[in-house]
Amino acid sequence: MPRLRQAVLVACDLDAVAAQLRTELGLGEPFHDPGVARFGLGNAVMALGDTFVEVVSPVTAGTAAGRYLERRGGDGGYMVMFELDDVESARRRAAEAGVREVSVIDLPDILDVHLHPRDMGGAIVALDRAVPPGSWRWGGPAWEGRIPAHGPETLLGATVEVADPESTAERWAHVLGVRRNGLAVSLDGGGKLHFTPSHGRGDGIVDFTVAVGVDSRGGGVDLGGVRFELR
């Protein structure tokens, strides 16, 4: 079953939003991946247990992220990245559903496939297979080909606003190869994706659910145009 490994936000002010995330969620020093420059972006990736929260921000004109900021009227959820054992089967299901691939990176320790947000609905979806499972190149050198010590915190799920929640939930469930229960799609570890009708800002990710340490507070906090529900 797929696991949500990385939540990605897009922001106008990268440093400010990354600092807020670190303060409110207790995240460590960010990793800045030079590879995102190929998309015209800068980024900051911070570990949350063995999952990750990333902020991206345009550094050149004419980027997809910049257009998204304009369309949504400010910061917000941008992409969800899933770790799967069988990415190739998910790619076949996506192709059968008419979902285009917009980026493929195939390295010895990770396969990363980005699916077109217009075809999937709501957000960019990334399908990743890590070697060994649980490692995560995008988290920085400490996570390349290995799994360092980490805390118990983890990403559990997300809420996506879309014009047609039912058909979008069905498409995501089909591509990910998981069950759908109404407007909810099951993920590994008891996590879920929820799909709700979009409102004034249009389609996009509006909520991430996070399991926090036993000594952390519950409730929720608004950061980078997204609600983080803390459990």
SULKABEL-V110146 format. One record per residue. PSI is psi in degrees with one decimal (999 if undefined). OMEGA is omega in degrees with one decimal (none if undefined). D_CENTER is the distance of its C-alpha to the mean C-alpha in whole Angstrom. Layout:
# SULKABEL-V110146
[[PSI,OMEGA,D_CENTER] [PSI,OMEGA,D_CENTER]]
This chain:
# SULKABEL-V110146
[[139.4,-178.6,16] [148.3,177.6,12] [136.9,175.5,11] [110.9,-177.1,7] [-26.5,-176.9,7] [130.3,174.7,4] [130.3,-175.2,3] [126.7,175.0,4] [151.7,171.9,8] [135.6,-174.4,11] [150.9,174.9,14] [-39.4,-178.3,18] [95.7,-175.5,19] [-51.7,-173.9,16] [-39.5,-177.9,19] [-45.2,-178.5,19] [-40.4,177.2,16] [-40.7,178.8,15] [-40.3,177.9,19] [-42.1,178.5,18] [-42.5,-179.7,15] [-42.0,-178.8,17] [-49.2,-172.6,20] [-32.0,-177.2,19] [-1.2,178.1,16] [37.5,-177.5,19] [157.5,-177.6,16] [-164.7,-179.6,18] [137.8,-179.3,19] [152.7,169.7,16] [131.1,178.5,16] [110.6,-174.8,16] [114.2,179.5,16] [-17.6,-178.1,19] [-22.2,-178.4,17] [-8.3,177.9,15] [-25.7,178.5,18] [-20.8,176.3,19] [5.3,-177.1,16] [30.1,-173.8,18] [157.1,160.2,16] [160.5,-178.6,16] [168.8,171.7,13] [124.0,-179.1,13] [127.5,-176.5,11] [135.1,-178.0,13] [138.6,172.5,13] [90.4,-168.2,13] [-122.9,174.8,15] [20.0,169.6,14] [178.5,-169.4,10] [147.4,172.6,8] [126.8,-178.0,8] [143.2,169.9,8] [131.0,174.4,10] [153.3,179.4,11] [138.4,-179.9,15] [138.5,174.2,17] [-5.8,174.5,20] [163.7,179.4,22] [156.1,172.7,23] [23.3,179.8,22] [156.6,175.2,18] [-36.7,179.1,16] [-39.5,177.9,14] [-41.4,177.6,17] [-35.7,178.3,18] [-43.0,177.7,15] [-41.8,179.2,16] [-43.0,-177.1,20] [-39.2,-178.2,19] [-9.4,178.4,17] [30.4,177.8,20] [-170.9,-175.6,18] [155.1,177.2,15] [-178.6,176.0,12] [139.7,-170.4,8] [-41.4,-173.9,7] [152.6,171.3,4] [134.5,-176.8,2] [125.0,-175.7,4] [140.7,170.3,7] [127.3,179.7,11] [151.3,173.5,14] [-37.3,-173.0,17] [81.1,-179.7,18] [-35.1,-176.3,16] [-38.8,177.5,19] [-39.2,177.4,20] [-37.6,177.1,17] [-40.1,178.6,18] [-43.2,179.3,21] [-39.0,178.2,20] [-44.5,-179.6,18] [-40.3,177.9,21] [-31.6,-179.3,23] [3.4,179.4,21] [22.6,-179.5,21] [123.5,-178.9,18] [151.6,172.0,18] [133.4,-179.3,16] [-14.2,179.1,16] [137.5,174.8,15] [124.8,174.7,16] [119.4,-177.4,17] [103.9,-179.3,19] [163.2,-178.3,20] [-32.2,-175.8,22] [-2.1,178.0,19] [142.2,169.2,16] [127.4,-174.6,16] [120.8,-178.2,13] [123.9,176.6,13] [131.9,179.8,11] [146.9,-173.8,12] [126.3,-177.8,14] [-29.9,179.4,12] [-33.4,179.7,16] [-40.4,179.9,17] [-40.0,-176.5,14] [125.8,170.4,14] [-40.8,-174.1,12] [166.1,168.2,9] [135.1,175.6,8] [127.0,176.8,7] [134.1,177.1,8] [121.2,-175.5,10] [140.4,169.1,11] [117.3,-177.6,15] [144.4,178.9,16] [114.6,-3.2,19] [162.1,177.4,20] [135.7,-178.1,18] [-22.8,171.3,16] [171.0,-175.3,16] [91.3,-177.3,13] [-37.5,-175.0,15] [-12.0,178.2,12] [-5.8,179.5,13] [173.2,-174.9,16] [-32.6,-179.1,20] [-19.8,-176.3,20] [4.1,-179.1,17] [110.1,177.1,19] [9.9,179.8,21] [170.9,-178.2,21] [101.9,179.7,19] [171.0,176.2,21] [143.9,-176.8,22] [166.1,179.3,19] [-179.0,-176.3,19] [-7.5,-176.4,19] [153.0,179.2,16] [153.9,169.3,13] [136.7,179.5,9] [-37.7,-174.6,11] [-172.2,-177.0,9] [159.9,172.6,9] [130.3,-176.9,11] [125.4,174.8,11] [128.4,-179.4,14] [160.4,-179.3,16] [-35.8,-178.4,20] [84.6,-174.7,20] [-39.2,-174.5,18] [-48.8,-178.7,20] [-33.2,178.0,20] [-42.1,176.6,17] [-40.6,178.5,16] [-41.3,-179.5,19] [-45.8,179.5,17] [-43.5,179.8,14] [-42.2,-179.6,16] [-48.3,-178.2,18] [-42.7,-179.5,16] [-14.9,178.2,14] [38.4,-177.7,17] [173.5,-178.2,17] [149.6,173.2,19] [135.3,175.7,19] [92.4,-174.7,21] [-120.2,-179.5,22] [18.9,178.2,19] [140.5,-179.7,17] [129.1,-174.7,15] [144.1,175.4,15] [171.0,178.8,13] [149.2,175.3,15] [19.7,179.7,16] [7.2,178.4,17] [165.1,-179.3,13] [151.1,166.6,13] [134.7,178.1,11] [141.9,-179.2,14] [128.2,-176.8,15] [160.3,179.8,17] [139.9,178.0,20] [155.2,-178.3,19] [-133.1,-171.9,21] [-30.2,-175.6,22] [-6.5,-178.1,19] [-166.2,-175.8,18] [143.7,176.4,15] [167.6,176.6,12] [128.8,-176.5,9] [-7.9,-173.0,12] [138.8,168.9,11] [137.7,176.5,9] [130.5,-173.9,12] [131.2,170.4,12] [122.1,-175.6,15] [168.8,-180.0,18] [161.6,-175.4,21] [-23.9,-178.9,24] [0.3,-177.5,25] [160.7,179.1,23] [157.3,172.2,23] [-158.9,179.3,21] [-138.3,-178.2,21] [165.2,-179.6,18] [142.8,179.0,18] [122.2,-176.9,17] [129.7,174.3,15] [34.7,179.3,14] [12.0,-178.1,14] [146.4,173.9,12] [125.3,173.2,14] [112.8,176.1,13] [121.6,-174.8,15] [124.9,-178.4,17] [999,none,18]]
